[in-house]
Amino acid sequence: MRILIVSDAWSPQVNGVVTCLRALVSELEALGHEVCLLSPADFRSRPCPTYPEIRLSWDLWRVGGKIRAFAPDCVHLATEGPLGWAARRWLGRRGWAFTSAIHTRFPEYLSTRWRWLPLAIGYAFLRRFHAPSAAVLVSSERMRQAFAERGVAHLALWRKGVDVGVFQPNVFPRGDAVFLYVGRLAPEKNLEAFLRLDLPGRKRVVGDGPQRAELQARYPQVEFLGYRYGVELAEAYRSASVLVFPSLTDTLGLVMYEALACGTPVAAFPVAGPLDVLIEGRTGALDTDLRNACLRALALDRRDCARWAAEQSWRVSAQQFLALQRALVERPPCRADALPVSD
């Protein structure tokens, strides 16, 4: 099949959405499909306010021509940004069916950054964007239920995976305990819930973002390592005793899969995301007291973590994605009950 993916998130951004899409494209091509990814790299763009590493495309009138030139068999809208909206509008006006995905709890992120903004506005935005979608892909049953309760329709399950070729267990760490965070350094990640904990050993942070300078100044005892990629990132996981995942709003958290594949247990709050990934007492410790979770995770068997993660793969994830796309190819191109003539 000729598969078009439209995403406002792409290199050089470093986040779970980009990691997921990179793996998806690689697996789809390995399975013999032709994939075109439309991203800000294909358009003129400007830095996003407060997130300069995120580029927002603005010559969006070119989107339709690029879709028509590729002549896809199926289209997937990965994000709700400017490119996603432009492609949605073009497809809707021509009666083309498409799938979309919810990778993040966007309304909660907005309310975290702008506390005066009601969640209801964010969810109204989310419902409007995904309303014409033939299938709205989410990472877990818990997320499917949560978004259904908020009025999002046509939800379908698309599980994520891990690169088991890169993220593998090796020698287990010795010496002082090392508590690791991996991800963006931004308010919605709730990172200070980890940094302010009184824990034995050392704390390390892998990643970057708008809060780095502030947090590095406030917590000088923490090792801030910046971004790590590939084998260096895998080594950071392997050298850690516990991955700490303090987020309250992530829909999944691919870093948990990566850590577990390296044999590193996870400590987290008992919220959506960790509840969908971790097995309490086996691969992770879940507790409303994050310090307690961190200390309990130290005692978990790293071999159990690695064995569980070895069964998760991006190939299985890609095949699940393909099944949802084939359903579009095999049906009439227009859903009269879902696809509007125009916005």
VEXDREN-2710 file (C-alpha; in Angstrom, 1 decimal):
% VEXDREN-2710
k/r/px/py/pz
1/MET/0.0/0.0/0.0
2/ARG/0.9/3.6/-0.4
3/ILE/0.6/5.1/3.1
4/LEU/0.6/8.8/3.8
5/ILE/1.3/10.0/7.4
6/VAL/0.9/13.7/8.3
7/SER/2.6/14.8/11.5
8/ASP/3.5/18.2/13.0
9/ALA/6.0/16.3/15.2
10/TRP/9.2/15.1/13.5
11/SER/13.0/15.5/13.6
12/PRO/14.8/17.3/15.1
13/GLN/12.2/17.1/17.9
14/VAL/12.8/14.4/20.5
15/ASN/9.7/13.0/22.0
16/GLY/7.5/9.9/22.1
17/VAL/5.5/10.8/19.1
18/VAL/8.6/11.1/16.9
19/THR/10.0/7.9/18.3
20/CYS/6.8/6.1/17.5
21/LEU/6.5/7.4/14.0
22/ARG/10.1/6.7/13.2
23/ALA/9.6/3.1/14.3
24/LEU/6.3/2.8/12.4
25/VAL/7.8/4.1/9.1
26/SER/10.7/1.8/9.4
27/GLU/8.6/-1.3/10.0
28/LEU/6.0/-0.4/7.3
29/GLU/8.8/-0.1/4.8
30/ALA/10.4/-3.3/5.9
31/LEU/7.0/-5.0/5.3
32/GLY/7.1/-3.7/1.7
33/HIS/4.8/-0.7/1.9
34/GLU/5.6/2.7/0.4
35/VAL/5.4/5.5/3.0
36/CYS/5.4/9.3/2.6
37/LEU/5.6/11.4/5.8
38/LEU/4.5/15.0/5.6
39/SER/6.1/17.0/8.3
40/PRO/7.4/20.6/9.1
41/ALA/10.5/19.6/7.2
42/ASP/8.5/19.8/4.0
43/PHE/7.2/23.3/4.6
44/ARG/8.3/26.7/5.8
45/SER/7.9/26.9/9.5
46/ARG/8.4/29.0/12.6
47/PRO/9.3/28.1/16.2
48/CYS/6.4/27.4/18.4
49/PRO/6.0/30.0/21.2
50/THR/7.4/28.6/24.5
51/TYR/8.6/25.5/22.6
52/PRO/11.2/26.8/20.1
53/GLU/12.4/23.3/19.2
54/ILE/8.9/22.6/17.8
55/ARG/8.4/24.0/14.4
56/LEU/4.9/25.1/13.2
57/SER/4.3/25.0/9.4
58/TRP/2.7/28.0/7.9
59/ASP/2.6/27.7/4.0
60/LEU/-0.2/25.2/4.4
61/TRP/-1.8/25.8/1.0
62/ARG/0.8/23.3/-0.3
63/VAL/-0.6/20.4/1.7
64/GLY/-3.2/19.4/-0.8
65/GLY/-0.8/19.3/-3.8
66/LYS/1.6/17.1/-1.8
67/ILE/-1.2/14.7/-0.9
68/ARG/-2.5/14.5/-4.5
69/ALA/1.1/14.0/-5.9
70/PHE/1.7/11.0/-3.7
71/ALA/-1.7/9.5/-4.5
72/PRO/-2.0/7.5/-1.2
73/ASP/-4.1/4.4/-0.7
74/CYS/-4.7/5.5/2.9
75/VAL/-4.0/8.6/5.0
76/HIS/-3.2/8.9/8.7
77/LEU/-3.1/12.2/10.6
78/ALA/-0.7/11.7/13.6
79/THR/-1.1/15.1/15.3
80/GLU/-3.6/17.9/15.8
81/GLY/-1.3/20.7/14.8
82/PRO/-1.4/23.1/11.8
83/LEU/-0.4/20.3/9.3
84/GLY/-3.0/18.0/10.7
85/TRP/-5.7/20.6/10.4
86/ALA/-4.7/21.5/6.9
87/ALA/-4.7/17.9/5.7
88/ARG/-8.0/17.2/7.5
89/ARG/-9.7/20.1/5.8
90/TRP/-8.4/19.1/2.3
91/LEU/-9.4/15.5/2.8
92/GLY/-12.8/16.3/4.2
93/ARG/-13.7/18.6/1.3
94/ARG/-13.0/15.7/-1.1
95/GLY/-14.6/13.0/0.8
96/TRP/-11.4/11.1/1.5
97/ALA/-11.5/8.8/4.6
98/PHE/-8.6/8.9/7.0
99/THR/-7.5/7.7/10.4
100/SER/-6.0/9.9/13.2
101/ALA/-4.3/9.3/16.5
102/ILE/-4.3/10.8/20.0
103/HIS/-0.7/10.4/21.3
104/THR/-1.0/12.8/24.2
105/ARG/-3.6/14.1/26.7
106/PHE/-3.5/17.4/24.9
107/PRO/-6.2/19.2/27.1
108/GLU/-4.4/18.3/30.3
109/TYR/-1.1/19.6/28.8
110/LEU/-2.8/22.9/27.9
111/SER/-4.3/23.2/31.4
112/THR/-0.9/22.5/33.0
113/ARG/0.8/25.3/31.0
114/TRP/-2.1/27.7/31.2
115/ARG/-4.0/26.9/34.4
116/TRP/-6.7/29.4/33.6
117/LEU/-7.7/27.3/30.5
118/PRO/-10.6/24.9/31.3
119/LEU/-10.2/21.3/30.4
120/ALA/-13.6/21.5/28.6
121/ILE/-12.1/23.8/25.9
122/GLY/-9.2/21.4/25.2
123/TYR/-11.5/18.5/24.9
124/ALA/-13.9/20.5/22.6
125/PHE/-10.8/21.1/20.4
126/LEU/-9.9/17.4/20.5
127/ARG/-13.4/16.2/19.6
128/ARG/-13.7/18.7/16.7
129/PHE/-10.4/17.6/15.2
130/HIS/-11.0/13.9/15.4
131/ALA/-14.8/13.9/14.6
132/PRO/-14.4/13.2/10.8
133/SER/-11.8/10.4/11.4
134/ALA/-12.9/6.9/10.5
135/ALA/-10.8/5.5/13.4
136/VAL/-9.1/7.4/16.2
137/LEU/-6.1/5.4/17.3
138/VAL/-5.1/5.3/21.0
139/SER/-2.5/3.4/23.0
140/SER/-4.5/1.5/25.5
141/GLU/-7.9/0.3/26.6
142/ARG/-7.8/2.8/29.5
143/MET/-7.2/5.7/27.1
144/ARG/-10.0/4.4/24.8
145/GLN/-12.4/4.5/27.8
146/ALA/-11.2/7.9/29.0
147/PHE/-11.5/9.6/25.7
148/ALA/-14.9/7.9/25.0
149/GLU/-16.2/9.4/28.2
150/ARG/-15.1/12.8/26.9
151/GLY/-17.2/12.3/23.7
152/VAL/-14.4/11.2/21.3
153/ALA/-15.9/8.7/18.8
154/HIS/-14.6/5.9/16.5
155/LEU/-11.8/5.0/19.0
156/ALA/-9.6/2.1/18.1
157/LEU/-6.6/0.4/19.8
158/TRP/-3.1/0.8/18.5
159/ARG/-0.5/-0.5/20.9
160/LYS/3.1/0.8/20.8
161/GLY/6.3/-1.1/21.2
162/VAL/10.1/-1.0/21.8
163/ASP/13.2/-1.5/19.6
164/VAL/14.4/-4.7/21.2
165/GLY/17.5/-4.7/19.0
166/VAL/18.8/-1.5/20.7
167/PHE/17.3/-1.7/24.2
168/GLN/18.6/-4.9/25.7
169/PRO/19.7/-5.9/29.2
170/ASN/23.4/-6.2/29.9
171/VAL/25.4/-6.1/33.1
172/PHE/23.4/-4.9/36.1
173/PRO/24.4/-1.7/37.9
174/ARG/26.5/-1.9/41.0
175/GLY/27.3/0.5/43.8
176/ASP/25.0/3.4/44.7
177/ALA/21.4/3.5/43.6
178/VAL/20.8/5.6/40.5
179/PHE/17.3/7.0/39.9
180/LEU/16.8/8.1/36.3
181/TYR/14.4/10.3/34.5
182/VAL/14.2/10.3/30.7
183/GLY/12.0/12.8/28.7
184/ARG/11.2/16.4/28.0
185/LEU/12.0/18.9/30.7
186/ALA/8.7/20.7/30.7
187/PRO/5.9/21.6/33.2
188/GLU/3.5/18.9/32.0
189/LYS/6.0/16.2/32.8
190/ASN/5.7/16.9/36.6
191/LEU/9.5/16.4/36.9
192/GLU/9.9/18.2/40.2
193/ALA/7.8/15.5/41.9
194/PHE/10.9/13.4/41.3
195/LEU/13.7/15.9/41.8
196/ARG/12.6/17.1/45.2
197/LEU/12.4/13.5/46.6
198/ASP/14.8/12.5/49.4
199/LEU/16.3/9.3/47.9
200/PRO/19.5/7.4/48.5
201/GLY/22.2/7.4/45.8
202/ARG/22.1/9.7/42.8
203/LYS/19.6/11.3/40.5
204/ARG/20.1/11.6/36.7
205/VAL/18.1/13.4/34.1
206/VAL/18.3/12.5/30.4
207/GLY/16.6/15.0/28.1
208/ASP/16.1/18.7/27.5
209/GLY/13.4/21.3/27.2
210/PRO/12.2/24.7/28.3
211/GLN/12.7/24.0/32.1
212/ARG/16.2/22.7/31.9
213/ALA/18.1/25.9/33.0
214/GLU/15.6/26.6/35.8
215/LEU/15.7/23.0/37.2
216/GLN/19.5/22.7/36.8
217/ALA/19.9/25.9/38.9
218/ARG/17.4/24.7/41.6
219/TYR/18.8/21.1/41.8
220/PRO/22.6/21.3/41.4
221/GLN/23.0/17.9/43.0
222/VAL/21.2/16.3/40.1
223/GLU/23.1/15.1/37.0
224/PHE/21.6/16.7/33.9
225/LEU/23.0/14.8/30.9
226/GLY/21.0/16.3/28.0
227/TYR/19.7/14.2/25.2
228/ARG/21.0/10.6/24.6
229/TYR/20.2/8.5/21.6
230/GLY/20.4/4.9/20.5
231/VAL/23.1/2.9/22.3
232/GLU/24.0/5.8/24.6
233/LEU/20.4/6.0/25.7
234/ALA/20.3/2.3/26.2
235/GLU/23.4/2.5/28.4
236/ALA/21.8/5.2/30.5
237/TYR/18.9/2.9/31.2
238/ARG/21.1/-0.1/31.9
239/SER/23.3/1.9/34.4
240/ALA/20.2/3.1/36.3
241/SER/18.7/1.2/39.2
242/VAL/15.2/2.6/38.6
243/LEU/13.5/4.7/36.0
244/VAL/11.2/7.3/37.7
245/PHE/8.2/8.3/35.6
246/PRO/6.5/11.2/37.4
247/SER/4.1/12.3/34.7
248/LEU/0.4/12.5/35.5
249/THR/-0.9/13.2/32.0
250/ASP/1.0/10.9/29.5
251/THR/-1.2/8.5/27.6
252/LEU/1.6/5.9/27.6
253/GLY/5.2/6.7/28.1
254/LEU/7.5/4.9/25.6
255/VAL/10.5/5.5/27.9
256/MET/9.0/2.9/30.3
257/TYR/9.1/0.3/27.5
258/GLU/12.7/1.2/26.7
259/ALA/13.8/1.0/30.4
260/LEU/12.1/-2.3/30.9
261/ALA/13.8/-3.7/27.8
262/CYS/17.1/-2.8/29.4
263/GLY/16.1/-4.5/32.6
264/THR/15.4/-1.4/34.6
265/PRO/12.2/-1.3/36.7
266/VAL/10.0/1.7/36.8
267/ALA/8.5/3.8/39.7
268/ALA/5.5/5.8/38.9
269/PHE/2.2/7.2/40.1
270/PRO/-0.9/4.9/39.7
271/VAL/-2.3/6.8/36.8
272/ALA/-3.2/6.1/33.1
273/GLY/0.0/5.3/31.2
274/PRO/1.9/3.5/34.0
275/LEU/-1.2/1.5/34.9
276/ASP/-1.4/0.3/31.3
277/VAL/2.3/-0.6/31.0
278/LEU/3.5/-1.7/34.4
279/ILE/2.8/-4.9/36.3
280/GLU/2.8/-4.0/40.0
281/GLY/5.5/-5.8/41.9
282/ARG/7.0/-7.4/38.8
283/THR/8.1/-4.7/36.3
284/GLY/7.2/-1.6/38.4
285/ALA/6.1/0.0/41.6
286/LEU/3.0/2.2/41.6
287/ASP/2.2/4.5/44.5
288/THR/0.7/7.8/45.3
289/ASP/3.8/8.3/47.4
290/LEU/6.4/8.5/44.6
291/ARG/9.3/8.0/47.1
292/ASN/7.8/4.8/48.3
293/ALA/7.4/3.6/44.7
294/CYS/11.1/4.4/44.0
295/LEU/12.3/2.5/47.0
296/ARG/10.1/-0.5/46.3
297/ALA/11.2/-0.6/42.7
298/LEU/14.8/-1.1/43.8
299/ALA/13.9/-4.6/45.0
300/LEU/12.3/-5.8/41.7
301/ASP/14.0/-8.5/39.6
302/ARG/15.6/-6.9/36.5
303/ARG/15.3/-10.2/34.6
304/ASP/11.5/-10.1/34.9
305/CYS/11.5/-6.5/33.4
306/ALA/13.6/-7.6/30.4
307/ARG/11.6/-10.7/29.8
308/TRP/8.3/-8.8/29.7
309/ALA/9.7/-6.1/27.4
310/ALA/11.2/-8.7/25.0
311/GLU/7.6/-9.7/24.0
312/GLN/6.8/-6.1/22.9
313/SER/8.0/-5.1/19.5
314/TRP/7.4/-2.4/16.9
315/ARG/6.7/-5.0/14.2
316/VAL/3.6/-6.1/16.1
317/SER/2.6/-2.5/16.6
318/ALA/3.0/-1.8/12.8
319/GLN/0.9/-4.8/11.9
320/GLN/-1.9/-3.6/14.1
321/PHE/-1.7/-0.2/12.4
322/LEU/-1.8/-1.8/9.0
323/ALA/-4.9/-3.7/9.9
324/LEU/-6.7/-0.4/10.6
325/GLN/-5.5/1.1/7.4
326/ARG/-6.6/-1.9/5.3
327/ALA/-10.1/-1.4/6.6
328/LEU/-10.1/2.0/4.9
329/VAL/-8.8/0.7/1.6
330/GLU/-11.5/-2.0/1.5
331/ARG/-14.4/0.3/2.2
332/PRO/-16.0/3.1/0.1
333/PRO/-13.8/6.2/0.2
334/CYS/-16.4/8.5/1.9
335/ARG/-18.2/8.1/5.1
336/ALA/-21.4/10.1/4.7
337/ASP/-22.0/10.0/8.5
338/ALA/-18.5/11.2/9.4
339/LEU/-16.8/13.2/6.7
340/PRO/-17.9/16.8/6.3
341/VAL/-17.9/18.6/3.0
342/SER/-15.9/21.4/4.5
343/ASP/-15.0/23.0/7.9
END
